[in-house]
Amino acid sequence: IVLSLAQAQVTSLCQSAQILQRPRQWLKKSPLLKQLIECKVCLGFWITLGLYFGPEIIYKIFAVSGAGYILYKYVDCSECHPKEIQIGDFKISG
């Protein structure tokens, strides 16, 4: 679970973080790297390998960051009540 959270966070950062916009534009000059960056599944796979074989502390940091993002996105901190979450036909509300 820890590695999954880290992978999701790093993939999201690599694909959409404003601070990484210039490196993404530079990498997209290569057709192969452009395809890699634009495909979440492909990018996530290679990021997972890098996190798995890299130093343990790296993926733990990104896992905490990913968990924080999930809490920020789905929990209304001003009232400490979860927002309604809908996945397909299922609804979860607090």
N, C-alpha and C positions, 0 to 999 in steps of 0.2 A: 504494500500500500504506500509506503514511504517513497519508493522509487517511482510509482505511478504518479503521485502528486508532484514530485520533482519534474518528471518528464512532461506532464501537462503544463506546468508553469514555464519551463524553459521553451517548449514549443510555442506557447502563446507569445512569449517575449520575442522570440526569434522572428515570428511572423507578423507581429503587429506593434511592437514597442516603437514609439516615436524616436527614441534615442538610437535605435538600430536601423533607421531608415536609410542612411547613406551607405552603410555596409551592405544592406540588402540590394540597393540599386547597383552597387559595384559587382556583387556576386551574380546578379541577374544578367550580366553581360555574357556569361557562359551559358549556353543552352542547357547543359546538364544540371548546373547548379540552379538555374532558374526553375527547372522542373522540380528539383528537390525542395526548394524553398516554398514553392506554391502548393505542394502536396503535404497536408498535415500528417498523413499516415507515414509517408516516406521520411519526412523530417523528424517525426516523433521516434521512428525506429532508430535512426542514426544517433539521435540525442540520447535515447535510452542506452544504447551501447556505450556511448561516451561516459554517461553517468555511472553505469554499472562497473566499468573497468577503471574509472577515475578514482580519485581520493574520496573516501566515504563522507567526509565533511561537506563536500560540494553538493552531493545530492540531498543531504539532510538540510542544508540551508535552503535549497530550492523547494524542498518538501514543506518546510515551515512557511515559506512564502506562498506556496500553492494553497495550503490550508487556510492561510490568512485571506487570500483572495476569495476563496469559496465562502468563508464567513462574511466577508465584506459584501459580496454580491448577493447573498441570500438571507442575511440577517439585518434587520433594521436596528442599528445600534442606538438610535435615539430613544427607542422604546423597549429594546431588548426582546422583540418578538420577531419570529421568522416571517418572511414574506411568503406569499403563496408561490409554490413551485408546481409547474405542470409539465409532465413528460408524457406525451401521447394522450391517452384517455385518463391517466392517473393524475390526481391533484393532491398536493400536500400543502396544508395551510396550518399556521400556528395560531 
